Every structure is written in structure tokens, then in C-alpha cells.
Amino acid sequence: MTGVDERFAERVRGLKPTPADLPTDELRSLYDAQLGSRHADLAARWMQSRGQGFYTIGSAGHEGNAAVAAAVRPTDPALLHYRSGAFYLARAEQCGSKEGLRDILLGVAAATVEPIAGGRHKVFGRHDLAIIPQTSTIASHLPRAMGVAFSISRSAKLGVSSRWPHDAIVVASFGDASANHSTATGAINATLHASYQGLPMPLLLVCEDNGIGISVRTPEGWIRQAYGQRPGLRYFDADGTDVAAALSMAREAATFVRRNRRPAFLRLRTVRLLGHAGSDVEAAYRSPAELAADEELDPLLGTARLLLGAGHTPDEVIEWYEDKRSEVMRIAAEVAGLPQLPTAEAVAAPLRFPDPAKVSESLPRRSTGEDRLTLSQSINRALADVLASYPEAMVFGEDVGRKGGVYGVTRGLQKAFGPARVFDTLLDEQSILGLALGAGVSGLLPIPEIQYLAYLHNAEDQLRGEAASLKFFSQEQYANPMVLRIAGYGYQKGFGGHFHNDDAIGVLRDIPGIVIASPSRPDDAAAMLHTCAAAARSSGTVNVFLEPIALYHRRDLYDEGDDAWPASYPQEPVPIGSARTYGDGTGLTIVTFGNGVPMSLRVAARVPGVRVLDLRWLAPLPVDDLLREATATGKVLVVDETRRSGGVSEGVLATLIDYGYTGRLARVASYDSYVPLGAAAHHVLVSEREIETAARELLS
């Protein structure tokens, strides 16, 4: 037990009643949610002390957020802060569920029967409660919340069904410390940027402000200073220790958002009781007087005053508190020790790659035409096919609309399909990805573009921490399908430097469950884009589609003017994880991808006995094709235009060894360096000369 808990009855008996302008049954319902959240926090620490609980970051002091749940509809999608326990319980009660407390404690126990994450993490989420599970540690869910708000009206405009009612609003809660994170500030800015242009953005931002982030204090008045005067952002301030006042202000805020379809910011003033987590020793950085002052602001005491003012006795208020303790501890004893995930395969089950049969059934219609197309033209036509086949598909990013992309890849698509489906975004990669995340979870098919690979790195957590983890944390009840197009790799002539010739994709290969497509040939690119779109649509897959900039407009392969690189538009699909073999040489297999393909083909034309394997897919690697082609020659040269450290070749070589390949191995890879401007780039990027030298050495 804690001081907050031990002294609760004593404090209730010393309270003065406060009149409440709330029906008694509504006040009792709010108090019940608050009590459940508080005792769940206490039970989590009891479970941890017995080695049967594994999460102790609680909601104590934040229980006023039950009022936010009461102020919105149970069909309004919610993305919750990890201290929004009372909101979760109030929402469950709204929906007629009696399982809210069990849900929370099953999460604490990491039990496989927990209904959202299945024991993978303790999150607030349930599909039938319209609560999308989030890690929410640094407000990293706010870009997604922005995307969900955008998608509510966009779905109607596209004439496709949405997962949310047409007049729904989105609720996103977060802490005052996280309000300073670039992810939060960027998402809020993107919301205002869209709203400023007249786009409906029904987003209610709820900042649960307890004045401290672990041990670092938020300056007094900072949240109001930062967000209270933002043009286009209606600001509301509520006392979260007074549930009646909080409910009144939350209703006002929710009504404003719902009626005006504009964003609002609700600051919910709270306190933090019981520390940051079970392991936190607050005495190391907070004075006894400060801790005592916060205990006097306990929101449960605030609700107790209102109940006394409504005619209830102190004994009744205390009895309800103890009855809830008994209920929670009974559930805690029942769930403690329940089976946890038994194997690595069980843990990773939601991250499996899509079923090829389902993908095949969902492939878009292909346009006809025998024209020989460049890589850029082929991708353009494939995007048109996807947009024509799937009314829920949208293409968006910096410069993709009117301009048609920096390299013309999306040229003409906005004119053909309209600005609701092909549109420009603001220059913020976190917000571009967040928009895609919110659109995907709302039932749309987003095809965002990151203009250059180097620009991904400031937003990569939206892929790693949010996109790839959603299936994991929801057992595939929620998914955020997308096809993320990224222009990248090196070898641009007369232009570049690090930000336009980036070969660093290690951060992508480290993300479990995502598909990474890396086409080289024009026909492969179109077919693979069709496959990615179908995988996203049928299986909720997160696809990353890497496009080699230097090959966009290439026409020649072996000699100047031979026009050997363009290809006819494909009619056959390219399954995920299938490679492409060129030639039948018996002396050496060159394994490569991207720009390495044309370079290796030219080497193969000069060096007898060489066959070339284009991986095409970097995740999952085409293991069967790789082993077959490696075994066919007994000698393998991996040509890797990404860096030697953390590059693709490391994974290829490790795969061969893991599967028992015993032939000779070598690799050539780009230097561990950023790519400089001008001719100096040739010093650090893999060269055709290096490939040929290494090939001849292996053959000798």
C-alpha cells in the first residue's frame, strides 16, 4: 500500500461537500472508472512484487480523464496516452463492456488471452471500443491521430466507406513533457496547416499536464504559453482534479471540434501520484512538501467531495473505494500467472509476411500497351493502374501533385484522378508518414512519397515504432496498409551529395514485418508496385518501395544508343520474395539489386561463365532463389551499392551461411562514408571496375 491509499479513508472523512451540477448516476459512473484505474495501478505493483506483473507505469492522479471519455462518443476513435486508464474504463462502460479492468490487468500480466496485444505489451486498445493501441511514449501517435482526423472527411469525398462515422472526432491524449517533442509539435503544426486551408480536421488534442516528465519539471504555464495562443487552435483549460468541471470543459471542447470540424487543444491539469513507475524513487528529486501537496489534489478526493455534496455519506464513498479494491484484487489474482507467449514464433506471428494467395486475388487491373517504358514511366503507369482499380487509394507527398514529382514520376496523375486523390503535402516527413498511418487505419490505401531516402531518417520512427508495430500490438485487429515510395540510392550524375545520393537502408532492414521492394528494371518495378498495393490492401502490409533515381530515365544498357533498358509493361505479377535470374553461366553467381543490376549485367557480358541474380526484394530476402543460384555455380559475388557496414550484403552472406552454403564467397560494397558531391562520389560508391576485378579473381 502507499500513503495515497492508506490515508484515503481518513482524508474522505475530513472533506467538505461540494455541490455538483451532475446527475448522481453519472457522477457514480465516473467515480467507478476512476476507482478502477486507481486500484488497477495498485494491483499492478502487487503483481510485480510477486513476479506476476510486468508493467507499473500507472494513471494515478490522471483519473480526471474519465471525464474526457464521457464527453465524447464511444464511436470516436481514440489514441491514448499511457496514463489514460480511467478514460479506457469509462469508454468500456459506455460500450456496455464489463471487461475493462480485466483487459488492463491481463496486459500487466502479459497474458496471451489479453484481447488487444495478446501479451506482447501493456497498451490501451480494443477494436470494439474504437481505441487504437499506441505506445505513446513520446507522443509518437500524434501524427497518426492527425492522419485519422484527415481521413474521416477524405473517405466521404472519395466515396469509400470509412471505419469511423462521418461526424466522428478523433481524441488523442499525451503528456505535458511529450508536448515538447518534435513529433508532437510537427503533428500539431500539420493539423493546423491543413485546417488553415479549409480541410476538415476534427482532432481533439488532450494534454494531460501533471507538470513533470519523469524527474524533469515542465515550467509553470508553459503549455498555455506554447499552445494557448496558436492561431487556428482553439484552447480549453480544465481542472482534472474536479471531474465535474473537467466534464463540462471537455464537452465544450468536443462540441467545438464536432461542429466546426476544426482542431482544439484541451489542457487537463492533473497531478502525478505513485511516481513515474514502480521503480521510481520520487524522494530523490521531489520534496516531501511537494508530494504532500499533490496528494491533497488527488482527483478521487475531488470526486468524493462531489459525491458528498450529492447527499452520499463518507462511509458510502469509502465503501465504494474498498469494494472496488476487492473487485480488482480478485481479478488480479485470477490473471496473475496466466500463460504467456510460449515461443518466438508465437511472439512474432502478427509480423508474418502476407499470404501470396490473398495478394494474388487483390492485384489491380493492368492497363494494356506495348510501349517500351523507362523505369519512371513504368512506375507512373502502375500508379495509374492502382488509382483506377482502388477508389480508396491516394498518392501524396512533397511536389507529387501539380509538378508531378521532382523526377516526373507522378506526372499527370493529379489531372487524371483529381486533387483529392493525388496531392501535395507540407514539407515534413513525420507528418507525411503520420498521414499515411492514419489513412491506412481508417480504411484508405495511402501511397506516400518521401522525396529522397536521406529525408526518411528524421521520420523513421513513424515506420519502426508506429507502422510496423500496430499489427504486433493489436494481433492484426488493426493495420495500417501503405506503399511508401522512396527515391534513393546513388549514381546520379551532375547532382547529388549525401542528401540526394543516399545509400543507407540499414534502418529499414532492421524493421520486423515490413516488405522492402527494390526494383531495377522497368517491368519489374510496375509488377512489384502492383504486388505491394495488393499486399497492403489484402493483408494490411507496410511496404517500402525503393526507386533507384539514377535508373529513372535510363535507356541504354551495354552501349550508348542501344535502348536496351526500357521494357514493355508487364502483365504477369512478381510475387513478394522472388528474385530474377539473368543468364545460365556455370562459373559465378553475382547477387545484386538496384543500380548493381545493370553494372553486373555489363560485367557478365565481358566475363564468361557469369550469371546475375537480381534480388528484387530486400525483405523478405528471396532465400530459395538465392540458394538455388548460389549452388548452381558454387561461387558467389555479392554486389552491394549500400554501405559495407550495415548494408544488404551482410544479410545475404549471413543467409547463405545459415542455410549451409559451403561454396566460395566475396563481396564488393560501397565505402563506409556519406556520398560527396561531384566526381568524388566515385571513390565511395561501388564501381563496375571493382565488380569485374572481383569476378575475375573468383573465377581464376
JOLINCOR-V555679 format. One record per residue. N is the residue number from 1. RES is the residue in three letters. SS is DSSP state (H for helix, E for strand, - for the rest). PHI is phi in whole degrees, 0 to 359 (NA if undefined). Layout:
N | RES | SS | PHI
N | RES | SS | PHI
This chain:
1 | MET | - | NA
2 | THR | - | 237
3 | GLY | H | 301
4 | VAL | H | 302
5 | ASP | H | 283
6 | GLU | H | 299
7 | ARG | - | 264
8 | PHE | H | 298
9 | ALA | H | 298
10 | GLU | H | 300
11 | ARG | H | 291
12 | VAL | H | 300
13 | ARG | H | 294
14 | GLY | - | 264
15 | LEU | - | 280
16 | LYS | - | 262
17 | PRO | - | 299
18 | THR | - | 235
19 | PRO | - | 299
20 | ALA | - | 234
21 | ASP | - | 271
22 | LEU | - | 223
23 | PRO | - | 302
24 | THR | H | 300
25 | ASP | H | 293
26 | GLU | H | 291
27 | LEU | H | 296
28 | ARG | H | 297
29 | SER | H | 295
30 | LEU | H | 295
31 | TYR | H | 298
32 | ASP | H | 298
33 | ALA | H | 296
34 | GLN | H | 295
35 | LEU | H | 297
36 | GLY | H | 300
37 | SER | H | 295
38 | ARG | H | 296
39 | HIS | H | 286
40 | ALA | H | 295
41 | ASP | H | 298
42 | LEU | H | 294
43 | ALA | H | 295
44 | ALA | H | 299
45 | ARG | H | 287
46 | TRP | H | 296
47 | MET | H | 296
48 | GLN | H | 296
49 | SER | H | 297
50 | ARG | - | 261
51 | GLY | - | 72
52 | GLN | - | 239
53 | GLY | - | 225
54 | PHE | - | 225
55 | TYR | - | 204
56 | THR | - | 231
57 | ILE | - | 287
58 | GLY | - | 246
59 | SER | - | 249
60 | ALA | - | 301
61 | GLY | - | 98
62 | HIS | - | 257
63 | GLU | H | 296
64 | GLY | H | 298
65 | ASN | H | 291
66 | ALA | H | 301
67 | ALA | H | 294
68 | VAL | H | 293
69 | ALA | H | 299
70 | ALA | H | 291
71 | ALA | H | 275
72 | VAL | - | 243
73 | ARG | - | 270
74 | PRO | - | 293
75 | THR | - | 265
76 | ASP | - | 281
77 | PRO | - | 299
78 | ALA | E | 234
79 | LEU | E | 236
80 | LEU | - | 253
81 | HIS | - | 295
82 | TYR | - | 287
83 | ARG | - | 253
84 | SER | - | 261
85 | GLY | H | 296
86 | ALA | H | 292
87 | PHE | H | 302
88 | TYR | H | 301
89 | LEU | H | 291
90 | ALA | H | 294
91 | ARG | H | 295
92 | ALA | H | 300
93 | GLU | H | 295
94 | GLN | H | 303
95 | CYS | - | 272
96 | GLY | - | 80
97 | SER | - | 270
98 | LYS | - | 257
99 | GLU | - | 256
100 | GLY | H | 303
101 | LEU | H | 296
102 | ARG | H | 298
103 | ASP | H | 306
104 | ILE | H | 297
105 | LEU | H | 287
106 | LEU | H | 297
107 | GLY | H | 295
108 | VAL | H | 299
109 | ALA | - | 278
110 | ALA | - | 54
111 | ALA | - | 278
112 | THR | - | 294
113 | VAL | - | 275
114 | GLU | - | 301
115 | PRO | - | 283
116 | ILE | - | 250
117 | ALA | - | 266
118 | GLY | - | 62
119 | GLY | - | 92
120 | ARG | - | 275
121 | HIS | - | 192
122 | LYS | - | 267
123 | VAL | - | 228
124 | PHE | - | 268
125 | GLY | - | 186
126 | ARG | E | 200
127 | HIS | H | 296
128 | ASP | H | 283
129 | LEU | H | 258
130 | ALA | - | 58
131 | ILE | E | 252
132 | ILE | - | 274
133 | PRO | - | 294
134 | GLN | - | 222
135 | THR | - | 283
136 | SER | - | 57
137 | THR | - | 290
138 | ILE | - | 232
139 | ALA | - | 58
140 | SER | - | 290
141 | HIS | - | 273
142 | LEU | H | 292
143 | PRO | H | 301
144 | ARG | H | 295
145 | ALA | H | 300
146 | MET | H | 301
147 | GLY | H | 294
148 | VAL | H | 295
149 | ALA | H | 300
150 | PHE | H | 299
151 | SER | H | 284
152 | ILE | H | 301
153 | SER | H | 279
154 | ARG | H | 294
155 | SER | H | 301
156 | ALA | H | 296
157 | LYS | H | 295
158 | LEU | H | 277
159 | GLY | - | 75
160 | VAL | - | 243
161 | SER | - | 289
162 | SER | - | 254
163 | ARG | - | 286
164 | TRP | - | 240
165 | PRO | - | 301
166 | HIS | - | 295
167 | ASP | - | 252
168 | ALA | - | 292
169 | ILE | - | 240
170 | VAL | E | 255
171 | VAL | E | 249
172 | ALA | E | 228
173 | SER | E | 252
174 | PHE | E | 198
175 | GLY | E | 267
176 | ASP | - | 292
177 | ALA | - | 293
178 | SER | H | 293
179 | ALA | H | 298
180 | ASN | H | 268
181 | HIS | - | 288
182 | SER | H | 301
183 | THR | H | 297
184 | ALA | H | 291
185 | THR | H | 295
186 | GLY | H | 293
187 | ALA | H | 295
188 | ILE | H | 293
189 | ASN | H | 299
190 | ALA | H | 296
191 | THR | H | 299
192 | LEU | H | 292
193 | HIS | H | 299
194 | ALA | H | 290
195 | SER | H | 297
196 | TYR | H | 301
197 | GLN | - | 272
198 | GLY | - | 90
199 | LEU | - | 279
200 | PRO | - | 298
201 | MET | - | 221
202 | PRO | - | 280
203 | LEU | E | 240
204 | LEU | E | 259
205 | LEU | E | 270
206 | VAL | E | 245
207 | CYS | E | 265
208 | GLU | E | 276
209 | ASP | E | 261
210 | ASN | - | 259
211 | GLY | - | 84
212 | ILE | E | 205
213 | GLY | E | 244
214 | ILE | - | 55
215 | SER | - | 244
216 | VAL | E | 261
217 | ARG | E | 284
218 | THR | - | 275
219 | PRO | - | 305
220 | GLU | - | 305
221 | GLY | - | 83
222 | TRP | H | 294
223 | ILE | H | 297
224 | ARG | H | 297
225 | GLN | H | 298
226 | ALA | H | 283
227 | TYR | H | 236
228 | GLY | - | 287
229 | GLN | - | 238
230 | ARG | - | 285
231 | PRO | - | 301
232 | GLY | - | 86
233 | LEU | - | 239
234 | ARG | E | 291
235 | TYR | E | 250
236 | PHE | E | 233
237 | ASP | E | 229
238 | ALA | E | 227
239 | ASP | E | 272
240 | GLY | - | 287
241 | THR | - | 272
242 | ASP | - | 241
243 | VAL | H | 296
244 | ALA | H | 290
245 | ALA | H | 294
246 | ALA | H | 295
247 | LEU | H | 295
248 | SER | H | 300
249 | MET | H | 289
250 | ALA | H | 295
251 | ARG | H | 296
252 | GLU | H | 298
253 | ALA | H | 294
254 | ALA | H | 296
255 | THR | H | 296
256 | PHE | H | 300
257 | VAL | H | 296
258 | ARG | H | 292
259 | ARG | H | 286
260 | ASN | H | 264
261 | ARG | - | 55
262 | ARG | - | 234
263 | PRO | - | 285
264 | ALA | E | 219
265 | PHE | E | 241
266 | LEU | E | 251
267 | ARG | E | 272
268 | LEU | E | 254
269 | ARG | E | 287
270 | THR | - | 228
271 | VAL | - | 232
272 | ARG | - | 249
273 | LEU | - | 253
274 | LEU | - | 69
275 | GLY | - | 81
276 | HIS | - | 295
277 | ALA | - | 203
278 | GLY | - | 299
279 | SER | - | 272
280 | ASP | - | 276
281 | VAL | - | 259
282 | GLU | H | 294
283 | ALA | H | 299
284 | ALA | H | 287
285 | TYR | - | 218
286 | ARG | - | 230
287 | SER | - | 282
288 | PRO | H | 304
289 | ALA | H | 295
290 | GLU | H | 294
291 | LEU | H | 295
292 | ALA | H | 295
293 | ALA | H | 297
294 | ASP | H | 293
295 | GLU | H | 297
296 | GLU | H | 291
297 | LEU | - | 264
298 | ASP | - | 310
299 | PRO | H | 298
300 | LEU | H | 293
301 | LEU | H | 292
302 | GLY | H | 299
303 | THR | H | 290
304 | ALA | H | 299
305 | ARG | H | 302
306 | LEU | H | 293
307 | LEU | H | 294
308 | LEU | H | 297
309 | GLY | H | 293
310 | ALA | - | 273
311 | GLY | - | 105
312 | HIS | - | 278
313 | THR | - | 267
314 | PRO | H | 304
315 | ASP | H | 298
316 | GLU | H | 295
317 | VAL | H | 299
318 | ILE | H | 291
319 | GLU | H | 300
320 | TRP | H | 299
321 | TYR | H | 300
322 | GLU | H | 287
323 | ASP | H | 298
324 | LYS | H | 293
325 | ARG | H | 303
326 | SER | H | 298
327 | GLU | H | 298
328 | VAL | H | 294
329 | MET | H | 293
330 | ARG | H | 298
331 | ILE | H | 294
332 | ALA | H | 300
333 | ALA | H | 294
334 | GLU | H | 290
335 | VAL | H | 271
336 | ALA | - | 298
337 | GLY | - | 88
338 | LEU | - | 296
339 | PRO | - | 303
340 | GLN | - | 254
341 | LEU | - | 302
342 | PRO | - | 272
343 | THR | - | 218
344 | ALA | H | 299
345 | GLU | H | 297
346 | ALA | H | 293
347 | VAL | H | 301
348 | ALA | H | 270
349 | ALA | H | 306
350 | PRO | H | 290
351 | LEU | H | 263
352 | ARG | - | 296
353 | PHE | - | 285
354 | PRO | - | 294
355 | ASP | - | 289
356 | PRO | H | 303
357 | ALA | H | 294
358 | LYS | H | 295
359 | VAL | H | 297
360 | SER | H | 299
361 | GLU | H | 292
362 | SER | - | 253
363 | LEU | - | 299
364 | PRO | - | 290
365 | ARG | - | 294
366 | ARG | - | 257
367 | SER | - | 286
368 | THR | - | 256
369 | GLY | - | 146
370 | GLU | - | 257
371 | ASP | - | 299
372 | ARG | E | 277
373 | LEU | E | 248
374 | THR | - | 283
375 | LEU | H | 302
376 | SER | H | 300
377 | GLN | H | 295
378 | SER | H | 293
379 | ILE | H | 295
380 | ASN | H | 302
381 | ARG | H | 293
382 | ALA | H | 296
383 | LEU | H | 298
384 | ALA | H | 297
385 | ASP | H | 299
386 | VAL | H | 296
387 | LEU | H | 295
388 | ALA | H | 288
389 | SER | H | 276
390 | TYR | - | 241
391 | PRO | - | 295
392 | GLU | - | 273
393 | ALA | E | 281
394 | MET | E | 224
395 | VAL | E | 247
396 | PHE | E | 206
397 | GLY | E | 155
398 | GLU | - | 287
399 | ASP | - | 71
400 | VAL | - | 279
401 | GLY | - | 277
402 | ARG | - | 302
403 | LYS | - | 290
404 | GLY | - | 83
405 | GLY | - | 91
406 | VAL | - | 301
407 | TYR | - | 249
408 | GLY | - | 77
409 | VAL | - | 292
410 | THR | - | 255
411 | ARG | - | 300
412 | GLY | - | 86
413 | LEU | H | 288
414 | GLN | H | 295
415 | LYS | H | 296
416 | ALA | H | 283
417 | PHE | H | 241
418 | GLY | - | 91
419 | PRO | - | 287
420 | ALA | - | 283
421 | ARG | - | 247
422 | VAL | E | 228
423 | PHE | E | 211
424 | ASP | E | 274
425 | THR | - | 244
426 | LEU | - | 289
427 | LEU | - | 274
428 | ASP | - | 200
429 | GLU | H | 295
430 | GLN | H | 300
431 | SER | H | 287
432 | ILE | H | 299
433 | LEU | H | 290
434 | GLY | H | 298
435 | LEU | H | 300
436 | ALA | H | 295
437 | LEU | H | 297
438 | GLY | H | 291
439 | ALA | H | 293
440 | GLY | H | 297
441 | VAL | H | 288
442 | SER | - | 265
443 | GLY | - | 105
444 | LEU | - | 265
445 | LEU | E | 242
446 | PRO | E | 279
447 | ILE | E | 235
448 | PRO | E | 281
449 | GLU | E | 238
450 | ILE | E | 260
451 | GLN | - | 298
452 | TYR | - | 218
453 | LEU | H | 306
454 | ALA | H | 297
455 | TYR | H | 281
456 | LEU | H | 289
457 | HIS | - | 294
458 | ASN | - | 279
459 | ALA | - | 228
460 | GLU | - | 294
461 | ASP | H | 293
462 | GLN | H | 294
463 | LEU | H | 276
464 | ARG | H | 291
465 | GLY | H | 275
466 | GLU | H | 245
467 | ALA | H | 296
468 | ALA | H | 289
469 | SER | H | 272
470 | LEU | H | 295
471 | LYS | H | 299
472 | PHE | H | 298
473 | PHE | H | 276
474 | SER | H | 233
475 | GLN | - | 51
476 | GLU | - | 69
477 | GLN | - | 289
478 | TYR | - | 240
479 | ALA | - | 211
480 | ASN | - | 234
481 | PRO | - | 300
482 | MET | E | 195
483 | VAL | E | 238
484 | LEU | E | 271
485 | ARG | E | 271
486 | ILE | E | 227
487 | ALA | E | 279
488 | GLY | E | 200
489 | TYR | E | 68
490 | GLY | - | 252
491 | TYR | - | 78
492 | GLN | - | 291
493 | LYS | - | 261
494 | GLY | - | 72
495 | PHE | - | 197
496 | GLY | - | 144
497 | GLY | - | 85
498 | HIS | - | 306
499 | PHE | - | 284
500 | HIS | - | 238
501 | ASN | - | 232
502 | ASP | E | 251
503 | ASP | - | 244
504 | ALA | - | 265
505 | ILE | - | 241
506 | GLY | H | 303
507 | VAL | H | 295
508 | LEU | H | 283
509 | ARG | H | 292
510 | ASP | - | 272
511 | ILE | - | 267
512 | PRO | - | 289
513 | GLY | - | 91
514 | ILE | - | 272
515 | VAL | E | 263
516 | ILE | E | 243
517 | ALA | E | 260
518 | SER | E | 223
519 | PRO | E | 285
520 | SER | - | 240
521 | ARG | - | 280
522 | PRO | H | 300
523 | ASP | H | 292
524 | ASP | H | 297
525 | ALA | H | 301
526 | ALA | H | 295
527 | ALA | H | 296
528 | MET | H | 290
529 | LEU | H | 294
530 | HIS | H | 302
531 | THR | H | 296
532 | CYS | H | 298
533 | ALA | H | 297
534 | ALA | H | 293
535 | ALA | H | 294
536 | ALA | H | 297
537 | ARG | H | 289
538 | SER | H | 273
539 | SER | H | 233
540 | GLY | - | 68
541 | THR | - | 285
542 | VAL | E | 270
543 | ASN | E | 248
544 | VAL | E | 247
545 | PHE | E | 246
546 | LEU | E | 272
547 | GLU | E | 248
548 | PRO | E | 289
549 | ILE | H | 302
550 | ALA | H | 294
551 | LEU | H | 257
552 | TYR | - | 310
553 | HIS | - | 245
554 | ARG | - | 295
555 | ARG | - | 239
556 | ASP | - | 261
557 | LEU | - | 241
558 | TYR | - | 266
559 | ASP | - | 225
560 | GLU | - | 300
561 | GLY | - | 87
562 | ASP | - | 281
563 | ASP | - | 52
564 | ALA | - | 265
565 | TRP | - | 268
566 | PRO | - | 304
567 | ALA | E | 215
568 | SER | E | 290
569 | TYR | - | 294
570 | PRO | - | 283
571 | GLN | - | 248
572 | GLU | - | 256
573 | PRO | - | 285
574 | VAL | - | 242
575 | PRO | - | 296
576 | ILE | - | 300
577 | GLY | - | 79
578 | SER | - | 242
579 | ALA | - | 267
580 | ARG | E | 229
581 | THR | E | 254
582 | TYR | E | 244
583 | GLY | - | 84
584 | ASP | - | 227
585 | GLY | - | 302
586 | THR | - | 253
587 | GLY | - | 263
588 | LEU | E | 202
589 | THR | E | 252
590 | ILE | E | 266
591 | VAL | E | 255
592 | THR | E | 204
593 | PHE | - | 191
594 | GLY | - | 55
595 | ASN | H | 297
596 | GLY | H | 294
597 | VAL | H | 293
598 | PRO | H | 297
599 | MET | H | 297
600 | SER | H | 291
601 | LEU | H | 295
602 | ARG | H | 292
603 | VAL | H | 296
604 | ALA | H | 298
605 | ALA | H | 288
606 | ARG | H | 259
607 | VAL | - | 245
608 | PRO | - | 297
609 | GLY | - | 86
610 | VAL | E | 255
611 | ARG | E | 245
612 | VAL | E | 239
613 | LEU | E | 249
614 | ASP | E | 271
615 | LEU | - | 301
616 | ARG | - | 67
617 | TRP | E | 243
618 | LEU | E | 265
619 | ALA | E | 204
620 | PRO | - | 285
621 | LEU | E | 296
622 | PRO | - | 283
623 | VAL | H | 300
624 | ASP | H | 299
625 | ASP | H | 294
626 | LEU | H | 298
627 | LEU | H | 295
628 | ARG | H | 298
629 | GLU | H | 286
630 | ALA | H | 292
631 | THR | H | 293
632 | ALA | H | 299
633 | THR | H | 244
634 | GLY | - | 76
635 | LYS | E | 221
636 | VAL | E | 230
637 | LEU | E | 242
638 | VAL | E | 266
639 | VAL | E | 255
640 | ASP | E | 236
641 | GLU | E | 282
642 | THR | E | 278
643 | ARG | E | 287
644 | ARG | - | 298
645 | SER | - | 265
646 | GLY | - | 81
647 | GLY | - | 272
648 | VAL | H | 294
649 | SER | H | 300
650 | GLU | H | 300
651 | GLY | H | 292
652 | VAL | H | 294
653 | LEU | H | 296
654 | ALA | H | 296
655 | THR | H | 297
656 | LEU | H | 301
657 | ILE | H | 294
658 | ASP | H | 301
659 | TYR | - | 266
660 | GLY | - | 87
661 | TYR | - | 293
662 | THR | - | 240
663 | GLY | - | 283
664 | ARG | E | 283
665 | LEU | E | 225
666 | ALA | E | 205
667 | ARG | E | 210
668 | VAL | E | 234
669 | ALA | E | 217
670 | SER | E | 292
671 | TYR | - | 293
672 | ASP | - | 284
673 | SER | - | 202
674 | TYR | - | 289
675 | VAL | - | 269
676 | PRO | - | 277
677 | LEU | - | 286
678 | GLY | H | 65
679 | ALA | H | 296
680 | ALA | H | 298
681 | ALA | H | 300
682 | HIS | H | 294
683 | HIS | H | 285
684 | VAL | - | 248
685 | LEU | - | 269
686 | VAL | - | 302
687 | SER | - | 249
688 | GLU | H | 299
689 | ARG | H | 296
690 | GLU | H | 298
691 | ILE | H | 298
692 | GLU | H | 294
693 | THR | H | 299
694 | ALA | H | 293
695 | ALA | H | 296
696 | ARG | H | 294
697 | GLU | H | 295
698 | LEU | H | 294
699 | LEU | H | 281
700 | SER | - | 285
